Amino acid sequence: MKGVRSASEETPLKIGNFPEELKSFEGKKKYSEWLFEYNPQQAIHNPPPSKAPVPPATPSSPPSSSRLNPPDSAPPF
């Protein structure tokens, strides 16, 4: 597969001010005119994941009762 293209005849929500790598979309009147073509020179190479240990997540503490029942308020009965 070299790329993909939409068969939609709908008007694009965006027709201008594209980033450099999408300048070919400028002024196109329908999605079917947009071509997403694979270019190996522009492929993003993700580095391998880090081997550094990740600390475990700390569970959040439950709210204190003083926040639920401030000293000035009566108990909820």
C-alpha positions in Angstrom: 0.0 0.0 0.0 1.4 3.4 -0.9 -1.3 5.6 0.7 -5.0 6.2 1.3 -7.6 8.5 -0.2 -11.2 9.2 0.9 -14.1 8.8 -1.5 -16.0 11.5 0.3 -17.4 14.4 -1.8 -18.0 16.4 1.4 -16.4 19.8 1.8 -13.4 19.7 4.3 -13.8 21.5 7.6 -10.3 23.0 7.0 -9.1 24.3 3.6 -6.1 26.4 4.4 -3.2 27.1 6.9 -1.9 23.6 6.9 1.5 22.6 8.2 4.3 22.2 5.7 3.9 18.4 5.4 0.2 18.8 4.5 0.5 21.8 2.1 -0.9 19.7 -0.7 -4.4 20.0 1.0 -4.5 23.8 0.5 -7.6 24.9 -1.3 -9.0 21.4 -1.9 -12.8 21.6 -2.3 -13.6 18.0 -1.2 -12.0 15.2 0.9 -11.6 13.0 -2.1 -8.9 15.4 -3.3 -6.8 14.8 -0.2 -4.2 12.1 -0.7 -2.4 10.5 2.3 0.7 9.0 0.7 3.4 7.1 2.7 6.8 8.6 2.4 9.5 6.5 4.1 11.8 9.6 4.4 9.1 11.3 6.6 8.4 8.2 8.7 8.7 8.8 12.5 11.1 6.5 14.1 10.1 5.9 17.7 13.1 5.1 20.0 12.9 1.9 22.0 11.3 2.2 25.4 13.5 3.2 28.3 14.7 0.4 30.5 14.6 2.7 33.6 12.3 1.4 36.3 9.0 3.2 36.7 7.9 3.8 40.3 4.5 2.4 41.2 1.6 4.8 41.3 0.7 6.1 44.7 -3.0 5.7 45.5 -4.7 8.9 46.4 -5.7 9.2 50.1 -9.4 9.3 50.9 -10.8 12.7 51.9 -10.4 13.5 55.6 -13.6 13.6 57.7 -12.8 17.2 58.7 -13.3 18.2 55.0 -16.6 16.3 54.9 -17.9 17.7 58.2 -16.2 21.0 59.0 -16.1 21.8 62.8 -18.8 24.6 62.5 -21.4 22.3 60.9 -23.8 19.9 62.5 -23.5 16.2 61.6 -25.6 15.1 58.6 -28.6 13.3 60.3 
